[in-house]
Amino acid sequence: MVLQEAVHHAGKMHKIPCAKCQFFTGNYQLKCTVHPSIALSEAAIDCPDYRSASEFYPSTLNDSVNEKEPVHANTL
């Protein structure tokens, strides 16, 4: 019985989306800039303001920046 409850609780914790949200700061003093009082809690599971950090910071942005040729001081 205790094991079932632990597994159920762990499953709920894995549904908390905060760490993947663009508003999540990673700072323990202000975990979320929009809803700091519910950040990293079960109340955040259905957060209406969740925005995926990967959509806000697409990985292709880094690729396009890296493809540019470097600017040398003697060409300025």
N, CA, C and O atoms as a Maestro MAE file, in Angstrom:
{
 s_m_m2io_version
 :::
 2.0.0
}

f_m_ct {
 s_m_title
 :::
 protein
 m_atom[304] {
  # First column is atom index #
  i_m_mmod_type
  r_m_x_coord
  r_m_y_coord
  r_m_z_coord
  i_m_residue_number
  s_m_chain_name
  s_m_pdb_residue_name
  s_m_pdb_atom_name
  i_m_atomic_number
  :::
  1 25 0.812 -1.187 0.000 1 A "MET " " N  " 7
  2 3 0.000 0.000 0.000 1 A "MET " " CA " 6
  3 2 0.866 1.266 0.000 1 A "MET " " C  " 6
  4 15 0.604 2.195 -0.763 1 A "MET " " O  " 8
  5 25 1.873 1.302 0.834 2 A "VAL " " N  " 7
  6 3 2.761 2.458 0.911 2 A "VAL " " CA " 6
  7 2 3.529 2.612 -0.396 2 A "VAL " " C  " 6
  8 15 3.732 3.728 -0.876 2 A "VAL " " O  " 8
  9 25 3.952 1.495 -0.966 3 A "LEU " " N  " 7
  10 3 4.682 1.542 -2.228 3 A "LEU " " CA " 6
  11 2 3.800 2.085 -3.350 3 A "LEU " " C  " 6
  12 15 4.265 2.874 -4.173 3 A "LEU " " O  " 8
  13 25 2.547 1.677 -3.391 4 A "GLN " " N  " 7
  14 3 1.618 2.175 -4.409 4 A "GLN " " CA " 6
  15 2 1.437 3.683 -4.291 4 A "GLN " " C  " 6
  16 15 1.418 4.393 -5.296 4 A "GLN " " O  " 8
  17 25 1.305 4.162 -3.070 5 A "GLU " " N  " 7
  18 3 1.151 5.598 -2.846 5 A "GLU " " CA " 6
  19 2 2.400 6.352 -3.280 5 A "GLU " " C  " 6
  20 15 2.303 7.434 -3.859 5 A "GLU " " O  " 8
  21 25 3.555 5.796 -3.007 6 A "ALA " " N  " 7
  22 3 4.807 6.434 -3.405 6 A "ALA " " CA " 6
  23 2 4.932 6.502 -4.921 6 A "ALA " " C  " 6
  24 15 5.363 7.520 -5.464 6 A "ALA " " O  " 8
  25 25 4.561 5.438 -5.600 7 A "VAL " " N  " 7
  26 3 4.617 5.409 -7.065 7 A "VAL " " CA " 6
  27 2 3.627 6.412 -7.644 7 A "VAL " " C  " 6
  28 15 3.948 7.125 -8.595 7 A "VAL " " O  " 8
  29 25 2.432 6.470 -7.077 8 A "HIS " " N  " 7
  30 3 1.414 7.421 -7.537 8 A "HIS " " CA " 6
  31 2 1.903 8.860 -7.345 8 A "HIS " " C  " 6
  32 15 1.759 9.695 -8.239 8 A "HIS " " O  " 8
  33 25 2.476 9.141 -6.185 9 A "HIS " " N  " 7
  34 3 2.990 10.482 -5.886 9 A "HIS " " CA " 6
  35 2 4.137 10.846 -6.835 9 A "HIS " " C  " 6
  36 15 4.200 11.972 -7.329 9 A "HIS " " O  " 8
  37 25 5.027 9.912 -7.083 10 A "ALA " " N  " 7
  38 3 6.144 10.159 -8.001 10 A "ALA " " CA " 6
  39 2 5.631 10.446 -9.407 10 A "ALA " " C  " 6
  40 15 6.170 11.309 -10.099 10 A "ALA " " O  " 8
  41 25 4.601 9.734 -9.829 11 A "GLY " " N  " 7
  42 3 4.007 9.975 -11.143 11 A "GLY " " CA " 6
  43 2 3.442 11.377 -11.260 11 A "GLY " " C  " 6
  44 15 3.577 12.021 -12.300 11 A "GLY " " O  " 8
  45 25 2.807 11.854 -10.188 12 A "LYS " " N  " 7
  46 3 2.273 13.219 -10.190 12 A "LYS " " CA " 6
  47 2 3.402 14.238 -10.264 12 A "LYS " " C  " 6
  48 15 3.301 15.231 -10.985 12 A "LYS " " O  " 8
  49 25 4.460 13.997 -9.532 13 A "MET " " N  " 7
  50 3 5.578 14.937 -9.516 13 A "MET " " CA " 6
  51 2 6.217 15.068 -10.903 13 A "MET " " C  " 6
  52 15 6.701 16.139 -11.268 13 A "MET " " O  " 8
  53 25 6.215 13.991 -11.660 14 A "HIS " " N  " 7
  54 3 6.792 14.030 -13.005 14 A "HIS " " CA " 6
  55 2 5.922 14.799 -13.987 14 A "HIS " " C  " 6
  56 15 6.376 15.127 -15.084 14 A "HIS " " O  " 8
  57 25 4.685 15.091 -13.617 15 A "LYS " " N  " 7
  58 3 3.788 15.863 -14.480 15 A "LYS " " CA " 6
  59 2 3.945 17.368 -14.286 15 A "LYS " " C  " 6
  60 15 3.391 18.147 -15.061 15 A "LYS " " O  " 8
  61 25 4.685 17.785 -13.271 16 A "ILE " " N  " 7
  62 3 4.877 19.213 -13.008 16 A "ILE " " CA " 6
  63 2 5.784 19.777 -14.106 16 A "ILE " " C  " 6
  64 15 6.930 19.344 -14.231 16 A "ILE " " O  " 8
  65 25 5.297 20.729 -14.900 17 A "PRO " " N  " 7
  66 3 6.028 21.197 -16.076 17 A "PRO " " CA " 6
  67 2 7.009 22.340 -15.827 17 A "PRO " " C  " 6
  68 15 7.684 22.772 -16.761 17 A "PRO " " O  " 8
  69 25 7.106 22.831 -14.622 18 A "CYS " " N  " 7
  70 3 7.847 24.064 -14.343 18 A "CYS " " CA " 6
  71 2 9.269 24.099 -14.909 18 A "CYS " " C  " 6
  72 15 9.662 25.092 -15.521 18 A "CYS " " O  " 8
  73 25 10.025 23.052 -14.716 19 A "ALA " " N  " 7
  74 3 11.430 23.059 -15.135 19 A "ALA " " CA " 6
  75 2 11.597 23.225 -16.640 19 A "ALA " " C  " 6
  76 15 12.676 23.597 -17.101 19 A "ALA " " O  " 8
  77 25 10.546 22.956 -17.417 20 A "LYS " " N  " 7
  78 3 10.614 23.084 -18.872 20 A "LYS " " CA " 6
  79 2 9.937 24.358 -19.374 20 A "LYS " " C  " 6
  80 15 9.788 24.546 -20.581 20 A "LYS " " O  " 8
  81 25 9.528 25.228 -18.461 21 A "CYS " " N  " 7
  82 3 8.780 26.440 -18.815 21 A "CYS " " CA " 6
  83 2 9.718 27.632 -18.978 21 A "CYS " " C  " 6
  84 15 10.721 27.745 -18.272 21 A "CYS " " O  " 8
  85 25 9.384 28.523 -19.914 22 A "GLN " " N  " 7
  86 3 10.225 29.693 -20.144 22 A "GLN " " CA " 6
  87 2 10.211 30.661 -18.962 22 A "GLN " " C  " 6
  88 15 11.126 31.474 -18.831 22 A "GLN " " O  " 8
  89 25 9.202 30.593 -18.108 23 A "PHE " " N  " 7
  90 3 9.114 31.485 -16.962 23 A "PHE " " CA " 6
  91 2 9.813 30.935 -15.720 23 A "PHE " " C  " 6
  92 15 9.885 31.621 -14.701 23 A "PHE " " O  " 8
  93 25 10.324 29.719 -15.789 24 A "PHE " " N  " 7
  94 3 11.033 29.101 -14.671 24 A "PHE " " CA " 6
  95 2 12.437 29.680 -14.613 24 A "PHE " " C  " 6
  96 15 13.151 29.680 -15.616 24 A "PHE " " O  " 8
  97 25 12.838 30.174 -13.445 25 A "THR " " N  " 7
  98 3 14.130 30.844 -13.326 25 A "THR " " CA " 6
  99 2 15.249 29.941 -12.838 25 A "THR " " C  " 6
  100 15 16.419 30.201 -13.119 25 A "THR " " O  " 8
  101 25 14.911 28.885 -12.113 26 A "GLY " " N  " 7
  102 3 15.948 28.045 -11.532 26 A "GLY " " CA " 6
  103 2 16.495 28.631 -10.236 26 A "GLY " " C  " 6
  104 15 17.344 28.016 -9.591 26 A "GLY " " O  " 8
  105 25 16.026 29.797 -9.851 27 A "ASN " " N  " 7
  106 3 16.443 30.460 -8.624 27 A "ASN " " CA " 6
  107 2 15.496 30.037 -7.506 27 A "ASN " " C  " 6
  108 15 14.281 30.161 -7.656 27 A "ASN " " O  " 8
  109 25 16.018 29.546 -6.401 28 A "TYR " " N  " 7
  110 3 15.147 29.052 -5.332 28 A "TYR " " CA " 6
  111 2 14.340 30.174 -4.676 28 A "TYR " " C  " 6
  112 15 13.316 29.902 -4.049 28 A "TYR " " O  " 8
  113 25 14.781 31.425 -4.806 29 A "GLN " " N  " 7
  114 3 14.044 32.535 -4.211 29 A "GLN " " CA " 6
  115 2 12.864 32.977 -5.078 29 A "GLN " " C  " 6
  116 15 11.842 33.411 -4.545 29 A "GLN " " O  " 8
  117 25 12.985 32.876 -6.382 30 A "LEU " " N  " 7
  118 3 11.906 33.216 -7.305 30 A "LEU " " CA " 6
  119 2 11.910 32.158 -8.400 30 A "LEU " " C  " 6
  120 15 12.519 32.341 -9.455 30 A "LEU " " O  " 8
  121 25 11.230 31.058 -8.140 31 A "LYS " " N  " 7
  122 3 11.245 29.923 -9.063 31 A "LYS " " CA " 6
  123 2 10.535 30.233 -10.365 31 A "LYS " " C  " 6
  124 15 10.955 29.781 -11.431 31 A "LYS " " O  " 8
  125 25 9.453 31.007 -10.282 32 A "CYS " " N  " 7
  126 3 8.639 31.323 -11.454 32 A "CYS " " CA " 6
  127 2 8.294 32.800 -11.419 32 A "CYS " " C  " 6
  128 15 7.889 33.318 -10.379 32 A "CYS " " O  " 8
  129 25 8.449 33.480 -12.541 33 A "THR " " N  " 7
  130 3 8.157 34.907 -12.582 33 A "THR " " CA " 6
  131 2 6.666 35.202 -12.699 33 A "THR " " C  " 6
  132 15 6.246 36.330 -12.442 33 A "THR " " O  " 8
  133 25 5.858 34.217 -13.079 34 A "VAL " " N  " 7
  134 3 4.421 34.424 -13.251 34 A "VAL " " CA " 6
  135 2 3.626 33.932 -12.041 34 A "VAL " " C  " 6
  136 15 2.760 34.647 -11.536 34 A "VAL " " O  " 8
  137 25 3.914 32.728 -11.581 35 A "HIS " " N  " 7
  138 3 3.191 32.131 -10.447 35 A "HIS " " CA " 6
  139 2 4.180 31.571 -9.419 35 A "HIS " " C  " 6
  140 15 4.287 30.354 -9.276 35 A "HIS " " O  " 8
  141 25 4.891 32.426 -8.715 36 A "PRO " " N  " 7
  142 3 5.894 31.924 -7.767 36 A "PRO " " CA " 6
  143 2 5.315 31.105 -6.621 36 A "PRO " " C  " 6
  144 15 6.009 30.255 -6.063 36 A "PRO " " O  " 8
  145 25 4.071 31.341 -6.263 37 A "SER " " N  " 7
  146 3 3.493 30.624 -5.119 37 A "SER " " CA " 6
  147 2 3.145 29.171 -5.431 37 A "SER " " C  " 6
  148 15 3.021 28.364 -4.510 37 A "SER " " O  " 8
  149 25 2.985 28.818 -6.715 38 A "ILE " " N  " 7
  150 3 2.647 27.430 -7.055 38 A "ILE " " CA " 6
  151 2 3.767 26.712 -7.804 38 A "ILE " " C  " 6
  152 15 3.632 25.534 -8.133 38 A "ILE " " O  " 8
  153 25 4.856 27.400 -8.072 39 A "ALA " " N  " 7
  154 3 5.954 26.800 -8.836 39 A "ALA " " CA " 6
  155 2 6.457 25.526 -8.172 39 A "ALA " " C  " 6
  156 15 6.627 25.471 -6.954 39 A "ALA " " O  " 8
  157 25 6.690 24.516 -8.977 40 A "LEU " " N  " 7
  158 3 7.197 23.214 -8.553 40 A "LEU " " CA " 6
  159 2 6.265 22.487 -7.587 40 A "LEU " " C  " 6
  160 15 6.715 21.644 -6.810 40 A "LEU " " O  " 8
  161 25 4.979 22.801 -7.627 41 A "SER " " N  " 7
  162 3 4.010 22.099 -6.788 41 A "SER " " CA " 6
  163 2 2.972 21.423 -7.676 41 A "SER " " C  " 6
  164 15 2.925 21.659 -8.884 41 A "SER " " O  " 8
  165 25 2.144 20.583 -7.070 42 A "GLU " " N  " 7
  166 3 1.092 19.909 -7.832 42 A "GLU " " CA " 6
  167 2 0.114 20.908 -8.437 42 A "GLU " " C  " 6
  168 15 -0.508 20.615 -9.458 42 A "GLU " " O  " 8
  169 25 -0.032 22.069 -7.834 43 A "ALA " " N  " 7
  170 3 -0.931 23.099 -8.360 43 A "ALA " " CA " 6
  171 2 -0.466 23.619 -9.720 43 A "ALA " " C  " 6
  172 15 -1.259 24.194 -10.465 43 A "ALA " " O  " 8
  173 25 0.793 23.427 -10.043 44 A "ALA " " N  " 7
  174 3 1.339 23.911 -11.312 44 A "ALA " " CA " 6
  175 2 1.115 22.942 -12.469 44 A "ALA " " C  " 6
  176 15 1.443 23.269 -13.610 44 A "ALA " " O  " 8
  177 25 0.571 21.773 -12.205 45 A "ILE " " N  " 7
  178 3 0.396 20.768 -13.259 45 A "ILE " " CA " 6
  179 2 -0.451 21.297 -14.411 45 A "ILE " " C  " 6
  180 15 -0.121 21.048 -15.571 45 A "ILE " " O  " 8
  181 25 -1.514 22.005 -14.130 46 A "ASP " " N  " 7
  182 3 -2.369 22.563 -15.183 46 A "ASP " " CA " 6
  183 2 -2.218 24.076 -15.285 46 A "ASP " " C  " 6
  184 15 -3.207 24.775 -15.505 46 A "ASP " " O  " 8
  185 25 -1.029 24.586 -15.134 47 A "CYS " " N  " 7
  186 3 -0.785 26.026 -15.163 47 A "CYS " " CA " 6
  187 2 -1.206 26.612 -16.517 47 A "CYS " " C  " 6
  188 15 -0.723 26.162 -17.556 47 A "CYS " " O  " 8
  189 25 -2.092 27.602 -16.516 48 A "PRO " " N  " 7
  190 3 -2.562 28.177 -17.779 48 A "PRO " " CA " 6
  191 2 -1.513 29.031 -18.481 48 A "PRO " " C  " 6
  192 15 -1.650 29.324 -19.669 48 A "PRO " " O  " 8
  193 25 -0.473 29.431 -17.766 49 A "ASP " " N  " 7
  194 3 0.551 30.287 -18.362 49 A "ASP " " CA " 6
  195 2 1.804 29.533 -18.783 49 A "ASP " " C  " 6
  196 15 2.804 30.153 -19.147 49 A "ASP " " O  " 8
  197 25 1.765 28.208 -18.738 50 A "TYR " " N  " 7
  198 3 2.932 27.410 -19.131 50 A "TYR " " CA " 6
  199 2 3.287 27.680 -20.587 50 A "TYR " " C  " 6
  200 15 2.426 27.626 -21.466 50 A "TYR " " O  " 8
  201 25 4.542 27.968 -20.833 51 A "ARG " " N  " 7
  202 3 5.071 28.131 -22.189 51 A "ARG " " CA " 6
  203 2 6.369 27.343 -22.258 51 A "ARG " " C  " 6
  204 15 7.272 27.541 -21.445 51 A "ARG " " O  " 8
  205 25 6.452 26.472 -23.211 52 A "SER " " N  " 7
  206 3 7.634 25.631 -23.345 52 A "SER " " CA " 6
  207 2 8.867 26.488 -23.613 52 A "SER " " C  " 6
  208 15 8.860 27.337 -24.505 52 A "SER " " O  " 8
  209 25 9.912 26.263 -22.846 53 A "ALA " " N  " 7
  210 3 11.158 26.993 -23.059 53 A "ALA " " CA " 6
  211 2 11.768 26.636 -24.402 53 A "ALA " " C  " 6
  212 15 12.427 27.477 -25.014 53 A "ALA " " O  " 8
  213 25 11.569 25.415 -24.878 54 A "SER " " N  " 7
  214 3 12.139 25.021 -26.170 54 A "SER " " CA " 6
  215 2 11.452 25.742 -27.326 54 A "SER " " C  " 6
  216 15 12.067 25.939 -28.374 54 A "SER " " O  " 8
  217 25 10.185 26.141 -27.157 55 A "GLU " " N  " 7
  218 3 9.508 26.924 -28.189 55 A "GLU " " CA " 6
  219 2 9.978 28.370 -28.161 55 A "GLU " " C  " 6
  220 15 10.068 29.019 -29.203 55 A "GLU " " O  " 8
  221 25 10.274 28.869 -26.979 56 A "PHE " " N  " 7
  222 3 10.711 30.251 -26.832 56 A "PHE " " CA " 6
  223 2 12.174 30.408 -27.233 56 A "PHE " " C  " 6
  224 15 12.558 31.426 -27.809 56 A "PHE " " O  " 8
  225 25 12.979 29.412 -26.931 57 A "TYR " " N  " 7
  226 3 14.398 29.417 -27.274 57 A "TYR " " CA " 6
  227 2 14.680 28.231 -28.188 57 A "TYR " " C  " 6
  228 15 15.247 27.235 -27.740 57 A "TYR " " O  " 8
  229 25 14.301 28.316 -29.450 58 A "PRO " " N  " 7
  230 3 14.491 27.158 -30.339 58 A "PRO " " CA " 6
  231 2 15.967 26.845 -30.539 58 A "PRO " " C  " 6
  232 15 16.808 27.743 -30.590 58 A "PRO " " O  " 8
  233 25 16.262 25.573 -30.651 59 A "SER " " N  " 7
  234 3 17.655 25.150 -30.832 59 A "SER " " CA " 6
  235 2 18.202 25.623 -32.171 59 A "SER " " C  " 6
  236 15 19.417 25.746 -32.326 59 A "SER " " O  " 8
  237 25 17.330 25.892 -33.143 60 A "THR " " N  " 7
  238 3 17.799 26.360 -34.449 60 A "THR " " CA " 6
  239 2 18.388 27.757 -34.366 60 A "THR " " C  " 6
  240 15 19.175 28.149 -35.227 60 A "THR " " O  " 8
  241 25 18.016 28.516 -33.337 61 A "LEU " " N  " 7
  242 3 18.576 29.846 -33.167 61 A "LEU " " CA " 6
  243 2 20.081 29.753 -32.975 61 A "LEU " " C  " 6
  244 15 20.828 30.519 -33.583 61 A "LEU " " O  " 8
  245 25 20.534 28.834 -32.145 62 A "ASN " " N  " 7
  246 3 21.964 28.656 -31.916 62 A "ASN " " CA " 6
  247 2 22.667 28.192 -33.179 62 A "ASN " " C  " 6
  248 15 23.785 28.627 -33.456 62 A "ASN " " O  " 8
  249 25 22.038 27.319 -33.948 63 A "ASP " " N  " 7
  250 3 22.648 26.821 -35.173 63 A "ASP " " CA " 6
  251 2 22.858 27.944 -36.177 63 A "ASP " " C  " 6
  252 15 23.909 27.997 -36.815 63 A "ASP " " O  " 8
  253 25 21.889 28.847 -36.338 64 A "SER " " N  " 7
  254 3 22.024 29.915 -37.316 64 A "SER " " CA " 6
  255 2 23.086 30.919 -36.892 64 A "SER " " C  " 6
  256 15 23.765 31.493 -37.743 64 A "SER " " O  " 8
  257 25 23.239 31.137 -35.599 65 A "VAL " " N  " 7
  258 3 24.269 32.051 -35.118 65 A "VAL " " CA " 6
  259 2 25.644 31.450 -35.350 65 A "VAL " " C  " 6
  260 15 26.568 32.161 -35.743 65 A "VAL " " O  " 8
  261 25 25.794 30.160 -35.115 66 A "ASN " " N  " 7
  262 3 27.085 29.502 -35.266 66 A "ASN " " CA " 6
  263 2 27.524 29.390 -36.715 66 A "ASN " " C  " 6
  264 15 28.717 29.239 -36.980 66 A "ASN " " O  " 8
  265 25 26.597 29.461 -37.657 67 A "GLU " " N  " 7
  266 3 26.948 29.316 -39.059 67 A "GLU " " CA " 6
  267 2 27.526 30.594 -39.656 67 A "GLU " " C  " 6
  268 15 28.137 30.544 -40.723 67 A "GLU " " O  " 8
  269 25 27.350 31.731 -39.002 68 A "LYS " " N  " 7
  270 3 27.861 32.990 -39.529 68 A "LYS " " CA " 6
  271 2 29.378 33.006 -39.440 68 A "LYS " " C  " 6
  272 15 29.977 32.428 -38.534 68 A "LYS " " O  " 8
  273 25 29.978 33.684 -40.408 69 A "GLU " " N  " 7
  274 3 31.433 33.792 -40.386 69 A "GLU " " CA " 6
  275 2 31.846 34.787 -39.314 69 A "GLU " " C  " 6
  276 15 31.159 35.785 -39.096 69 A "GLU " " O  " 8
  277 25 32.951 34.528 -38.647 70 A "PRO " " N  " 7
  278 3 33.400 35.449 -37.607 70 A "PRO " " CA " 6
  279 2 33.841 36.783 -38.209 70 A "PRO " " C  " 6
  280 15 34.367 36.826 -39.321 70 A "PRO " " O  " 8
  281 25 33.627 37.855 -37.476 71 A "VAL " " N  " 7
  282 3 34.062 39.177 -37.909 71 A "VAL " " CA " 6
  283 2 35.432 39.417 -37.308 71 A "VAL " " C  " 6
  284 15 35.621 39.288 -36.099 71 A "VAL " " O  " 8
  285 25 36.382 39.765 -38.153 72 A "HIS " " N  " 7
  286 3 37.742 40.013 -37.692 72 A "HIS " " CA " 6
  287 2 37.949 41.507 -37.507 72 A "HIS " " C  " 6
  288 15 37.361 42.311 -38.230 72 A "HIS " " O  " 8
  289 25 38.769 41.878 -36.558 73 A "ALA " " N  " 7
  290 3 39.005 43.282 -36.244 73 A "ALA " " CA " 6
  291 2 39.588 44.037 -37.434 73 A "ALA " " C  " 6
  292 15 39.297 45.220 -37.608 73 A "ALA " " O  " 8
  293 25 40.406 43.378 -38.259 74 A "ASN " " N  " 7
  294 3 41.038 44.072 -39.376 74 A "ASN " " CA " 6
  295 2 40.081 44.313 -40.545 74 A "ASN " " C  " 6
  296 15 40.445 45.017 -41.487 74 A "ASN " " O  " 8
  297 25 38.874 43.752 -40.514 75 A "THR " " N  " 7
  298 3 37.913 43.972 -41.596 75 A "THR " " CA " 6
  299 2 36.917 45.069 -41.256 75 A "THR " " C  " 6
  300 15 36.081 45.422 -42.088 75 A "THR " " O  " 8
  301 25 36.992 45.614 -40.043 76 A "LEU " " N  " 7
  302 3 36.036 46.653 -39.640 76 A "LEU " " CA " 6
  303 2 36.416 47.992 -40.139 76 A "LEU " " C  " 6
  304 15 35.711 48.969 -39.884 76 A "LEU " " O  " 8
  :::
 }
 m_bond[303] {
  # First column is bond index #
  i_m_from
  i_m_to
  i_m_order
  :::
  1 1 2 1
  2 2 3 1
  3 3 4 2
  4 3 5 1
  5 5 6 1
  6 6 7 1
  7 7 8 2
  8 7 9 1
  9 9 10 1
  10 10 11 1
  11 11 12 2
  12 11 13 1
  13 13 14 1
  14 14 15 1
  15 15 16 2
  16 15 17 1
  17 17 18 1
  18 18 19 1
  19 19 20 2
  20 19 21 1
  21 21 22 1
  22 22 23 1
  23 23 24 2
  24 23 25 1
  25 25 26 1
  26 26 27 1
  27 27 28 2
  28 27 29 1
  29 29 30 1
  30 30 31 1
  31 31 32 2
  32 31 33 1
  33 33 34 1
  34 34 35 1
  35 35 36 2
  36 35 37 1
  37 37 38 1
  38 38 39 1
  39 39 40 2
  40 39 41 1
  41 41 42 1
  42 42 43 1
  43 43 44 2
  44 43 45 1
  45 45 46 1
  46 46 47 1
  47 47 48 2
  48 47 49 1
  49 49 50 1
  50 50 51 1
  51 51 52 2
  52 51 53 1
  53 53 54 1
  54 54 55 1
  55 55 56 2
  56 55 57 1
  57 57 58 1
  58 58 59 1
  59 59 60 2
  60 59 61 1
  61 61 62 1
  62 62 63 1
  63 63 64 2
  64 63 65 1
  65 65 66 1
  66 66 67 1
  67 67 68 2
  68 67 69 1
  69 69 70 1
  70 70 71 1
  71 71 72 2
  72 71 73 1
  73 73 74 1
  74 74 75 1
  75 75 76 2
  76 75 77 1
  77 77 78 1
  78 78 79 1
  79 79 80 2
  80 79 81 1
  81 81 82 1
  82 82 83 1
  83 83 84 2
  84 83 85 1
  85 85 86 1
  86 86 87 1
  87 87 88 2
  88 87 89 1
  89 89 90 1
  90 90 91 1
  91 91 92 2
  92 91 93 1
  93 93 94 1
  94 94 95 1
  95 95 96 2
  96 95 97 1
  97 97 98 1
  98 98 99 1
  99 99 100 2
  100 99 101 1
  101 101 102 1
  102 102 103 1
  103 103 104 2
  104 103 105 1
  105 105 106 1
  106 106 107 1
  107 107 108 2
  108 107 109 1
  109 109 110 1
  110 110 111 1
  111 111 112 2
  112 111 113 1
  113 113 114 1
  114 114 115 1
  115 115 116 2
  116 115 117 1
  117 117 118 1
  118 118 119 1
  119 119 120 2
  120 119 121 1
  121 121 122 1
  122 122 123 1
  123 123 124 2
  124 123 125 1
  125 125 126 1
  126 126 127 1
  127 127 128 2
  128 127 129 1
  129 129 130 1
  130 130 131 1
  131 131 132 2
  132 131 133 1
  133 133 134 1
  134 134 135 1
  135 135 136 2
  136 135 137 1
  137 137 138 1
  138 138 139 1
  139 139 140 2
  140 139 141 1
  141 141 142 1
  142 142 143 1
  143 143 144 2
  144 143 145 1
  145 145 146 1
  146 146 147 1
  147 147 148 2
  148 147 149 1
  149 149 150 1
  150 150 151 1
  151 151 152 2
  152 151 153 1
  153 153 154 1
  154 154 155 1
  155 155 156 2
  156 155 157 1
  157 157 158 1
  158 158 159 1
  159 159 160 2
  160 159 161 1
  161 161 162 1
  162 162 163 1
  163 163 164 2
  164 163 165 1
  165 165 166 1
  166 166 167 1
  167 167 168 2
  168 167 169 1
  169 169 170 1
  170 170 171 1
  171 171 172 2
  172 171 173 1
  173 173 174 1
  174 174 175 1
  175 175 176 2
  176 175 177 1
  177 177 178 1
  178 178 179 1
  179 179 180 2
  180 179 181 1
  181 181 182 1
  182 182 183 1
  183 183 184 2
  184 183 185 1
  185 185 186 1
  186 186 187 1
  187 187 188 2
  188 187 189 1
  189 189 190 1
  190 190 191 1
  191 191 192 2
  192 191 193 1
  193 193 194 1
  194 194 195 1
  195 195 196 2
  196 195 197 1
  197 197 198 1
  198 198 199 1
  199 199 200 2
  200 199 201 1
  201 201 202 1
  202 202 203 1
  203 203 204 2
  204 203 205 1
  205 205 206 1
  206 206 207 1
  207 207 208 2
  208 207 209 1
  209 209 210 1
  210 210 211 1
  211 211 212 2
  212 211 213 1
  213 213 214 1
  214 214 215 1
  215 215 216 2
  216 215 217 1
  217 217 218 1
  218 218 219 1
  219 219 220 2
  220 219 221 1
  221 221 222 1
  222 222 223 1
  223 223 224 2
  224 223 225 1
  225 225 226 1
  226 226 227 1
  227 227 228 2
  228 227 229 1
  229 229 230 1
  230 230 231 1
  231 231 232 2
  232 231 233 1
  233 233 234 1
  234 234 235 1
  235 235 236 2
  236 235 237 1
  237 237 238 1
  238 238 239 1
  239 239 240 2
  240 239 241 1
  241 241 242 1
  242 242 243 1
  243 243 244 2
  244 243 245 1
  245 245 246 1
  246 246 247 1
  247 247 248 2
  248 247 249 1
  249 249 250 1
  250 250 251 1
  251 251 252 2
  252 251 253 1
  253 253 254 1
  254 254 255 1
  255 255 256 2
  256 255 257 1
  257 257 258 1
  258 258 259 1
  259 259 260 2
  260 259 261 1
  261 261 262 1
  262 262 263 1
  263 263 264 2
  264 263 265 1
  265 265 266 1
  266 266 267 1
  267 267 268 2
  268 267 269 1
  269 269 270 1
  270 270 271 1
  271 271 272 2
  272 271 273 1
  273 273 274 1
  274 274 275 1
  275 275 276 2
  276 275 277 1
  277 277 278 1
  278 278 279 1
  279 279 280 2
  280 279 281 1
  281 281 282 1
  282 282 283 1
  283 283 284 2
  284 283 285 1
  285 285 286 1
  286 286 287 1
  287 287 288 2
  288 287 289 1
  289 289 290 1
  290 290 291 1
  291 291 292 2
  292 291 293 1
  293 293 294 1
  294 294 295 1
  295 295 296 2
  296 295 297 1
  297 297 298 1
  298 298 299 1
  299 299 300 2
  300 299 301 1
  301 301 302 1
  302 302 303 1
  303 303 304 2
  :::
 }
}
